Amino acid sequence: LCLVNIRGIFIENHRIRVRRVDRIWSIFMYGTIFNLDVKEGCEQELIASFEKLENPPGAVAFFLMKPDNLRSDLVGVAVFESREAYIENANRPEQHENFTNIMQYLASEPAWNDGEYLIGKVS
Protein backbone atom coordinates (compact mmCIF):
# COMPACT_ATOMS: atom_id res chain seq x y z
CA LEU A 1 0.00 0.00 0.00
CA CYS A 2 1.47 3.31 -1.09
CA LEU A 3 -0.14 6.44 0.33
CA VAL A 4 0.91 9.95 -0.67
CA ASN A 5 -0.32 13.15 0.97
CA ILE A 6 0.46 16.35 -0.92
CA ARG A 7 -1.30 19.49 0.29
CA GLY A 8 -4.38 17.50 1.28
CA ILE A 9 -4.36 15.13 -1.71
CA PHE A 10 -4.25 11.43 -0.93
CA ILE A 11 -3.34 9.11 -3.74
CA GLU A 12 -3.35 5.40 -3.12
CA ASN A 13 -1.72 2.65 -5.16
CA HIS A 14 -0.74 4.85 -8.10
CA ARG A 15 2.66 5.75 -9.41
CA ILE A 16 2.41 9.53 -9.60
CA ARG A 17 5.23 11.82 -10.65
CA VAL A 18 5.47 14.83 -8.36
CA ARG A 19 7.44 18.03 -8.76
CA ARG A 20 7.71 21.16 -6.66
CA VAL A 21 7.43 24.55 -8.31
CA ASP A 22 7.60 27.70 -6.18
CA ARG A 23 6.31 25.97 -3.03
CA ILE A 24 3.37 24.45 -4.92
CA TRP A 25 3.39 20.72 -5.44
CA SER A 26 1.99 19.56 -8.77
CA ILE A 27 0.88 16.07 -9.68
CA PHE A 28 1.46 15.12 -13.30
CA MET A 29 -1.22 12.94 -14.79
CA TYR A 30 -2.49 12.66 -18.34
CA GLY A 31 -5.90 12.20 -19.88
CA THR A 32 -8.67 13.61 -21.97
CA ILE A 33 -11.75 15.78 -21.72
CA PHE A 34 -14.31 14.90 -24.37
CA ASN A 35 -17.67 16.18 -25.59
CA LEU A 36 -20.40 13.69 -26.46
CA ASP A 37 -23.25 14.41 -28.91
CA VAL A 38 -25.80 11.83 -27.78
CA LYS A 39 -28.47 10.50 -30.14
CA GLU A 40 -31.97 11.50 -29.10
CA GLY A 41 -33.41 9.05 -26.59
CA CYS A 42 -30.07 7.26 -25.98
CA GLU A 43 -28.67 9.12 -22.95
CA GLN A 44 -29.69 6.56 -20.32
CA GLU A 45 -28.35 3.66 -22.39
CA LEU A 46 -25.06 5.51 -22.87
CA ILE A 47 -24.75 6.19 -19.14
CA ALA A 48 -25.54 2.53 -18.35
CA SER A 49 -22.86 1.49 -20.86
CA PHE A 50 -20.26 3.71 -19.13
CA GLU A 51 -21.29 2.37 -15.70
CA LYS A 52 -20.55 -1.21 -16.81
CA LEU A 53 -16.97 -0.44 -17.85
CA GLU A 54 -14.10 -1.65 -15.67
CA ASN A 55 -11.32 0.80 -14.82
CA PRO A 56 -8.44 0.07 -17.18
CA PRO A 57 -4.84 -0.31 -15.97
CA GLY A 58 -3.34 3.07 -15.15
CA ALA A 59 -6.71 4.81 -14.75
CA VAL A 60 -6.99 7.26 -11.86
CA ALA A 61 -10.45 8.80 -12.34
CA PHE A 62 -13.41 9.11 -14.70
CA PHE A 63 -16.26 11.62 -14.65
CA LEU A 64 -19.29 12.16 -16.86
CA MET A 65 -21.10 15.51 -16.63
CA LYS A 66 -24.28 16.98 -18.12
CA PRO A 67 -23.33 20.64 -18.69
CA ASP A 68 -25.74 23.47 -17.90
CA ASN A 69 -24.75 25.39 -21.05
CA LEU A 70 -25.73 22.49 -23.33
CA ARG A 71 -22.97 23.14 -25.88
CA SER A 72 -22.65 19.36 -25.83
CA ASP A 73 -24.98 16.77 -24.40
CA LEU A 74 -22.40 15.24 -22.04
CA VAL A 75 -18.77 15.94 -21.13
CA GLY A 76 -16.41 13.18 -20.03
CA VAL A 77 -13.13 13.43 -18.16
CA ALA A 78 -10.64 10.56 -18.05
CA VAL A 79 -7.49 10.76 -15.93
CA PHE A 80 -4.54 8.36 -16.17
CA GLU A 81 -1.38 8.13 -14.07
CA SER A 82 0.79 8.99 -17.09
CA ARG A 83 0.75 9.69 -20.81
CA GLU A 84 2.19 6.22 -21.33
CA ALA A 85 -0.70 4.60 -19.42
CA TYR A 86 -3.19 6.65 -21.46
CA ILE A 87 -1.64 5.55 -24.76
CA GLU A 88 -1.42 1.92 -23.62
CA ASN A 89 -5.13 2.04 -22.79
CA ALA A 90 -5.97 3.59 -26.16
CA ASN A 91 -4.20 0.69 -27.88
CA ARG A 92 -5.96 -2.07 -25.90
CA PRO A 93 -8.41 -4.21 -27.94
CA GLU A 94 -10.91 -3.88 -25.06
CA GLN A 95 -10.82 -0.11 -25.42
CA HIS A 96 -11.66 -0.40 -29.12
CA GLU A 97 -14.63 -2.63 -28.20
CA ASN A 98 -15.77 -0.10 -25.58
CA PHE A 99 -15.50 2.75 -28.08
CA THR A 100 -17.42 0.82 -30.76
CA ASN A 101 -20.16 0.02 -28.25
CA ILE A 102 -20.46 3.63 -27.08
CA MET A 103 -20.58 4.99 -30.65
CA GLN A 104 -23.99 3.34 -31.17
CA TYR A 105 -25.42 5.95 -28.77
CA LEU A 106 -23.65 8.96 -30.32
CA ALA A 107 -24.59 11.12 -33.31
CA SER A 108 -20.91 11.83 -34.05
CA GLU A 109 -17.45 10.90 -32.85
CA PRO A 110 -16.49 12.62 -29.56
CA ALA A 111 -14.43 15.82 -29.66
CA TRP A 112 -11.25 14.92 -27.73
CA ASN A 113 -8.95 17.29 -25.83
CA ASP A 114 -5.93 15.32 -24.63
CA GLY A 115 -3.30 16.72 -22.31
CA GLU A 116 -1.37 16.75 -19.07
CA TYR A 117 -3.20 17.62 -15.86
CA LEU A 118 -0.86 20.02 -14.07
CA ILE A 119 -2.62 20.37 -10.72
CA GLY A 120 -5.30 18.24 -9.11
CA LYS A 121 -7.22 18.42 -5.82
CA VAL A 122 -9.62 15.99 -4.25
CA SER A 123 -11.60 16.99 -1.18
Summary of the structure (lengths in Angstrom):
residues: 123
radius of gyration: 15.9
end to end distance: 20.6
largest distance: 49.5
contacts: 299
relative contact order: 0.25
helix: 24%
strand: 40%
